[in-house]
Amino acid sequence: MHTVRPLPRTAMVALVTSILAGCAVTPDDIDTGVSIPLTTTTQSGATYRLSNATFNFSGPDTLSVPSSGDEASLEVGLAPGSYRLELAAGWRMERIDGGAARPVDAVLVSQAVQQIDVLPGSLSQAYYQFLLAADDSGSVSISFGVTEASTLTGTLTYNVANCDPTSCPPQATVVTQIAFPPPAAERVASDVRELQLQGTGAVLTVYGDAAGTPTTAATGYSILMRLRGALPGQQQELSIGLENVVQGQAIQIAMGPTAVQNGVDSEGYPLAPAELAFQAPLSVHAVLPTGEAFDLVGTANMTYRAPSACSPNGTGCGTP
């Protein structure tokens, strides 16, 4: 057993965020709200712009925000919270050639209405996808931002493990979001029927819990969510694991197992949830580049949300 020297609470938060995410962004560089990219460049080098667009926000703040037609992105300041965001009808797609804009035919293929969470001290990204009419190179699919992500949003409350009780730093909490492309699903039949949702390219963002706490983010996490089945109406067992190597640090994060209420399909396998709130045991194991190990234990209070295109029965949410 190793002991950990005492740390001030703010120092402990900074240490944990550096372990989880690795690269800091100072709070002065970030506002609280939503950023919506309005221009994109395809692999062929063509530039497109979303014009005459109006975005309607409903949540802690309620407002409609139009684009001016020439900005590269739209940034909207909002109070933290959960929002319903709608791209209103009447938008126009333009192609920019030599500084001149000409209209092109396009179809919105992502949902016009989406759910988005605004966390303190950050700009959440809103994503829309469009399909352009065929030209001499065929149909072109373009995205403003990236494909709508699955998310885990909430708080991680933790203590340093294996710590001398007389000198342990106090318990701390960080606001956290994990965003990742919709995961692939696999049914597994063992002692019970199980659904595994597995993905890569997850982005973990740690926001801290106090003014002046760095906001950090790291890409490249792999994620595995496991739902172990039960009879209809009974609770299922949820566990989540993430792994990554960040600036030479090998990191493993585990949440669960914990009991959750979730449906089953006609064959008795857990459904891929569209939304699932849970509280679970938390453990973080990091091996630093020096070889020193660092462990945290605590509680995760999180909400999982699949992309808004998912239906309540899991269709499009990774259900096989």
N, C-alpha and C positions, 0 to 999 in steps of 0.2 A: 504494500500500500504506500502510495506517495502522498505527501501533504502539499497543500497549495498555500502560498503566502497570502495574507489578507490584501484585498483590493477594495478601493472605494467603489461605490455602486456604479458611478459613471464610467470608471475604468473597466469594470467588469462587462458592462454593456458593450463598450468599444471593443474589448477583446473578443467577445462572442460574435459580434457582427463581422469582425475581420476574419474569424475562423470560418463562419458560414459562407461569407460572400467574397471576401478577399480584396475588393477594390472600392474605395470610398468616393462618394460624391457629397460635397458639402451642402448643407441645407440651404445656403444662400443661392445656390444654383437652381433650386427647384421651387416651384409654386405648388399649391394644392389645387387640383382640378383635373381636367381632361385635355389631352392633346389629340387632335384628329388630323392626320396627314391628308393633304388635298392634292398633291402631285406625286407622280411616280414615273420612273424610267424603266422600260422593259429591257430584256436582254438584247433586243435588236437595236437599242439606243433611242427608241421613240419615247417622247415625253408626253404624258397625258395629265389633264387637270380636271378636277371635279368643280364645276361652277354652278352658281345659282342654287347653292345647297343651303337648307335650313335644318338645324338640329334642335330638337325639342328635348329638354331635360325635365324629368319629374322625380323628385326625391326631397331631401332636406331643402334644396333650392329648386324652384320651378322657373324655367325661362326658356325662350327660343332665341337661338343665335344664328344669324345668317352669315354666309361667307361673302366677302367683298368681290370675289372673282379673280383676284390676282395674287393672293397669298399662297405660300407653299404649305402652310399648315394653319390650323385654327386651334388656339389655346383658350380654354374657358376656365376661369377661376370658380371653384365650387366649394361649399362646405363639405367636410368629410362625411361619408355615408354611402348608401346603396342607391343607385339611380336607374331609372328606365330611360334609355336614350333612343330616340327615333330620328331616322333620316326621312324628312318629309318629302312628299311627291313634288315634282317640279324641278329636280336637279338636272344638270346638263353635263355631258362629257365632252371635253375638247382635246384636240391634239395640237401641241405647240410645235410649229415648224418655222425656224428662222425668226423667232420672236412673235410670230403671228399665230392666233388661235383659230382653229376651224372646228365646227361641231362634228362629232362622230356618233354613230349608233352604238349604244351600249345597254346591257341589261344588268340590273343588280341581282347577283346570285347568292349573296349572303342575306341574312335577315335584316329588314329595315329597322326592326326594334330589337334591342339587345339590353342585357343587364350589365352594368358596370359598377365596380366598387372604387370609390375615391378614398385613398388613405392619406393621413396627415403627412404633409411635406413631400408630396410626389405628384407627378402628372401621370395619371393612368392613360393608357393608349386605347383608342376606339378604332376598330378595324372594319373595313368594308371591302367586298370583292365584287368585281364587275367582269362581264364577258363582253368583249368587243365584237362587232360585226366582222365577218370575214373580209380580208383584203387580199392582196396578192400573196401574202405569206400564210393565209388561212386564219382560222379563229385564234384570237389571242385572249387569254385570261389574265387580268391584272388585279393586283391587290394594292390598296392603300394601307400600308402597315403590313401585317401578316395575318394568316388565317386566325380566326377567332379561337381563343385558347380555352382549355379547361383550367380552372383555378382552385387553389386551396388558400383561403384567406382567414386570418385570425391572429391569435396571440400565442407566443411560446413563453411560458413561465418556467424558470430554471434555477437550479443551484449547481455549484461545482461539486462533482462527486469525489469521494475519497478525501474529504477535507477535514482538517482538524477542527472540531466544533468550537474551540476557543478562539479561532482566528478566521473562520469561514467568512467570505464576503456575503452580504445580504442577498436574499432572493431578488431577482430582477425579471422584467417582462419586456419583450420586444414585439412590435406589430410586424407581421410577416405575410408575404404573399408568394405563392409558388404558382407559376403559369407554365403550361406545357401544351403541345399539340394534342388533339384528341387521341387517347391511347388505344392501342390494339387490345382486343379482348380475347381471352381463351378460357373455355370451360375445362375444369379439371375435376375428375371424379376420383376421390381418395376415400378416406373414412367418411367424409361428408362431401356434398356437392359444392364446388367452389368456383367463383369467377375471379380471374386475374386480369387486371387492367395494367398494361405495361407500356411505358413510353420513354422517349429520350428527348434531349434538348430542353429540359425544364430550366426555367429562369427563377432563381430564388432571390427575393428582395427582402432585406431587413431594414425596418424604418426606425428602430429604437423606441424609446418611451419618454423622452424628455427633450426640451429645447436644447439645441447644440449637439445632440447625438447624431453621429454620421449616418447617412443612408447609404447602404451598400447593396451591390447586386452581383450575382455570378451566374453564368450560363453553363450548360453542359451537364446538368444533373440527370441521371437516370432515375426513373420512378416506377415502383411496383405497388399497386393497390390490390389487396386481396379481400374478398368478401366470401366468408365461409357460410354455407347455406343453413337454412332451418325450415321447418314447416311453415306454411302460410300463417301469418299473424304472430310468429315467434321472432325474437330478435336474432340478428346475424352477428358474426364476429368480423370486425374490420381491422386490418393492419396495413400500414403504409411504410415503405422503405425508400430512402433516397441515398444515392451514392455519387461521389464526384471527386475529382482531384483539382484543387484550386491553388494556384501558385505553389505547387509542390506539397500541399497539404491534402492527405487522403481523408475524406469526410464521409461518415455514415450517420444518417439520421433515421430514427425509428419512431413511429407513432403507433400506439396500440400494443396488444390487441384491446379492443373495446367493443361493447355491445351497441348495435344500431338497429333501427327499425327500417327495413327495406323489403321490397316485394320480391317475389319469385316468379319465374316463367312457368309455362305449362309442363316443363320437364323437371321442375323443382330446383333449377339453378337460380342463384341470385340475379336480379336485374341490374344492369348498369344504371346507377342512379343519376337523375338529372340534377338533384340537389340533396345534400346530406350534411347536417350539422352534427358535430360530435365533440366529446371531450375524451382525451386518451392520454395514457402515460407517454412521456417523451424521454428519449435518450439520444445523446449526440456523442459520437466517438470520433476524435480527430487525431491523426498522427502528423505532427509537424515535420518540416524538412529536416530538423535536427534529430528526428527519431523519437522525440518526447511525445507521450500520449496525453490527451486532454479529454476529460469526460464531463458531460453535463447530464443531469437528470431533472425531470420536472413534469409539466403538464402542457399538452397542446389543446387549445380551444379553437377549432377550425370549422369552416364551412366549405365543402366541396361543391363546385358548380360546373356542370358540363356546359358546352356551348349552347346558346339559346336555340339553335336549330334542332336540338334533341327534343323528342317527344316524351311525355311522362312515362311511357312504358319502356324507354331506353332506346328506341329506334334512332340510329344515327349517333348514339352516345358511346359507341364502342361495343355494342351488343353483337355477338357473332352472328 
